[in-house]
Amino acid sequence: LKNLTGKAEEALERTKKEVETLAIEKKQKATELLEAQAKKTGDALLHGKTELEKTAAGVATDAKKQAIDGFDKEVSGAEKKVDECVKE
């Protein structure tokens, strides 16, 4: 009976160690997976931010160009009116 109890304890101890080892491995894999996913998410956010900055810069440049063109057109029209008044 002692021998049977000893073998049962050994089997239980082996199983316990196997479960602990398996739990450690699963935890490591889960950690690696979470770290990889966090990196992918960070990279995606950075890419989105960069694209947004490029778009904003493009819109600002276009608006500036349109404002300058509009101002030049108004100045040109004013110059023509002044020239017409001077000629009269």
Backbone torsions as a table, in degrees:
resi	resn	phi	psi	omega
1	LEU	NA	-39.2	177.7
2	LYS	-62.7	-41.2	-179.5
3	ASN	-62.5	-42.2	178.9
4	LEU	-64.9	-42.1	178.0
5	THR	-64.1	-42.1	179.0
6	GLY	-61.9	-43.5	178.7
7	LYS	-65.2	-38.6	178.3
8	ALA	-64.5	-41.0	178.5
9	GLU	-65.3	-41.7	178.1
10	GLU	-61.9	-45.2	179.5
11	ALA	-62.8	-41.4	178.6
12	LEU	-64.2	-41.8	179.8
13	GLU	-65.4	-42.4	177.8
14	ARG	-62.2	-44.8	179.5
15	THR	-62.6	-41.2	179.2
16	LYS	-61.8	-44.1	179.6
17	LYS	-66.2	-39.8	178.3
18	GLU	-63.1	-41.4	178.7
19	VAL	-65.4	-41.9	178.3
20	GLU	-62.7	-45.0	179.0
21	THR	-61.9	-44.9	178.8
22	LEU	-62.1	-41.1	179.2
23	ALA	-64.0	-41.2	179.0
24	ILE	-64.1	-44.5	179.1
25	GLU	-62.0	-44.1	179.6
26	LYS	-63.7	-39.7	179.1
27	LYS	-64.3	-42.8	179.3
28	GLN	-63.2	-44.1	179.2
29	LYS	-63.7	-40.9	178.7
30	ALA	-64.3	-41.0	178.5
31	THR	-62.9	-45.3	178.6
32	GLU	-61.4	-42.2	179.2
33	LEU	-63.3	-44.5	179.0
34	LEU	-64.6	-40.5	178.5
35	GLU	-64.0	-42.9	178.6
36	ALA	-63.1	-42.4	179.8
37	GLN	-66.3	-39.9	178.0
38	ALA	-62.9	-40.3	178.7
39	LYS	-64.9	-44.7	178.7
40	LYS	-60.6	-42.5	179.6
41	THR	-63.9	-44.4	178.0
42	GLY	-61.4	-43.3	178.6
43	ASP	-62.7	-41.7	179.5
44	ALA	-64.3	-41.6	178.5
45	LEU	-64.9	-41.3	179.1
46	LEU	-63.7	-42.8	178.7
47	HIS	-62.2	-44.2	178.6
48	GLY	-61.8	-41.0	178.9
49	LYS	-63.4	-44.1	-179.9
50	THR	-62.2	-44.7	178.7
51	GLU	-63.1	-40.3	178.8
52	LEU	-64.1	-41.3	178.3
53	GLU	-63.4	-41.3	178.5
54	LYS	-62.8	-44.0	-179.9
55	THR	-63.6	-44.5	179.7
56	ALA	-62.5	-41.5	179.1
57	ALA	-64.5	-40.4	178.5
58	GLY	-63.9	-43.2	178.8
59	VAL	-64.0	-42.3	179.6
60	ALA	-64.4	-41.2	179.0
61	THR	-64.1	-43.7	178.1
62	ASP	-62.4	-43.3	179.7
63	ALA	-63.0	-40.7	179.0
64	LYS	-63.4	-44.6	-179.9
65	LYS	-62.4	-43.7	179.5
66	GLN	-64.1	-38.6	179.0
67	ALA	-65.3	-42.7	179.4
68	ILE	-65.2	-44.2	178.9
69	ASP	-61.4	-42.6	178.4
70	GLY	-63.1	-42.1	178.9
71	PHE	-64.4	-44.7	179.0
72	ASP	-60.3	-39.6	179.5
73	LYS	-64.8	-42.9	178.9
74	GLU	-64.7	-42.4	179.6
75	VAL	-64.4	-42.1	179.4
76	SER	-61.7	-43.2	178.0
77	GLY	-63.6	-40.1	179.2
78	ALA	-65.9	-39.9	178.8
79	GLU	-62.6	-40.8	179.0
80	LYS	-62.4	-42.9	-180.0
81	LYS	-64.8	-39.9	178.2
82	VAL	-64.0	-44.7	179.0
83	ASP	-60.7	-40.2	179.1
84	GLU	-64.4	-40.7	179.8
85	CYS	-66.9	-38.0	-179.2
86	VAL	-68.7	-38.0	-179.0
87	LYS	-68.5	-27.8	-178.8
88	GLU	-77.0	NA	NA
